[in-house]
Amino acid sequence: MIEGEALHDLILDLFRDGKKKVLLNLKDVSYLDSSGVGQLVRALCSAGTHDAELKMVDLNPRAQEVIRITNLHTVFADFPDEQTALRSFSS
């Protein structure tokens, strides 16, 4: 939970600094629980507030399943690699 809060603060700082495109590489995230899902939703809402885009890449199969079960796959696209994800950002 503390790490999730720190991540949200970092993302929020990026948006406040004018960053409009943020890509979260979740390659090393081995576990995603309801608290983590909540932080992702919170970060997505913050992106909307700051007219920014937030995307994720490289989720492990378990995290992909959690995203699918919570219907977040409808707002977070799944990308096979960072380059594809980066190209997906609007111009």
C-alpha positions as CSV (number, residue, x, y, z in Angstrom):
1,M,0.0,0.0,0.0
2,I,2.8,2.4,0.8
3,E,4.5,1.6,-2.5
4,G,1.3,2.2,-4.3
5,E,0.9,5.6,-2.7
6,A,4.5,6.4,-3.6
7,L,3.9,5.4,-7.2
8,H,0.8,7.5,-7.4
9,D,2.7,10.5,-6.0
10,L,5.4,10.0,-8.6
11,I,2.9,9.8,-11.4
12,L,1.0,12.9,-10.1
13,D,4.3,14.8,-10.0
14,L,5.0,13.9,-13.6
15,F,1.6,15.2,-14.6
16,R,2.0,18.4,-12.6
17,D,5.4,18.9,-14.3
18,G,3.6,18.9,-17.7
19,K,4.3,15.3,-18.8
20,K,1.4,14.2,-20.9
21,K,2.4,10.6,-21.8
22,V,3.3,8.2,-19.1
23,L,4.1,4.5,-19.7
24,L,4.2,2.1,-16.7
25,N,6.3,-1.0,-17.4
26,L,5.0,-3.6,-15.0
27,K,7.5,-6.3,-16.0
28,D,8.8,-6.8,-12.5
29,V,5.4,-6.6,-10.8
30,S,4.7,-10.2,-9.6
31,Y,1.6,-9.5,-7.7
32,L,-1.4,-7.2,-8.2
33,D,-4.1,-7.0,-5.6
34,S,-7.2,-4.8,-5.1
35,S,-5.0,-2.1,-3.6
36,G,-2.8,-2.1,-6.6
37,V,-5.8,-2.0,-8.9
38,G,-7.1,1.0,-6.9
39,Q,-3.9,2.8,-7.4
40,L,-4.0,2.2,-11.2
41,V,-7.5,3.5,-11.4
42,R,-6.5,6.5,-9.2
43,A,-3.5,7.2,-11.5
44,L,-5.8,6.9,-14.6
45,C,-8.2,9.4,-13.1
46,S,-5.3,11.8,-12.3
47,A,-4.2,11.4,-16.0
48,G,-7.6,12.5,-17.1
49,T,-7.6,15.5,-14.8
50,H,-4.3,16.6,-16.2
51,D,-5.2,15.9,-19.9
52,A,-2.5,13.2,-20.0
53,E,-2.3,9.6,-21.1
54,L,-1.3,6.7,-18.9
55,K,-0.6,3.3,-20.4
56,M,0.8,0.0,-19.1
57,V,3.0,-2.6,-20.7
58,D,4.5,-6.0,-20.0
59,L,2.0,-7.3,-17.4
60,N,2.5,-10.9,-16.3
61,P,-0.4,-13.4,-16.9
62,R,-1.7,-13.1,-13.4
63,A,-1.8,-9.3,-13.5
64,Q,-3.5,-9.5,-17.0
65,E,-6.2,-11.7,-15.5
66,V,-6.8,-9.2,-12.6
67,I,-7.1,-6.4,-15.2
68,R,-9.5,-8.4,-17.3
69,I,-11.6,-9.5,-14.3
70,T,-11.9,-5.9,-13.1
71,N,-12.8,-4.8,-16.7
72,L,-9.8,-2.4,-16.7
73,H,-8.8,-4.0,-20.0
74,T,-11.4,-1.7,-21.5
75,V,-9.4,1.4,-20.5
76,F,-5.8,0.0,-20.3
77,A,-4.7,-1.6,-23.6
78,D,-2.2,-4.4,-23.4
79,F,0.9,-3.9,-25.4
80,P,3.5,-6.6,-26.3
81,D,6.5,-4.3,-25.8
82,E,7.5,-0.8,-24.9
83,Q,8.1,0.4,-28.5
84,T,4.5,-0.6,-29.5
85,A,3.1,1.1,-26.4
86,L,5.1,4.2,-27.1
87,R,3.9,4.4,-30.7
88,S,0.3,4.1,-29.4
89,F,0.4,7.5,-27.7
90,S,-1.4,10.3,-29.5
91,S,0.8,12.8,-31.4
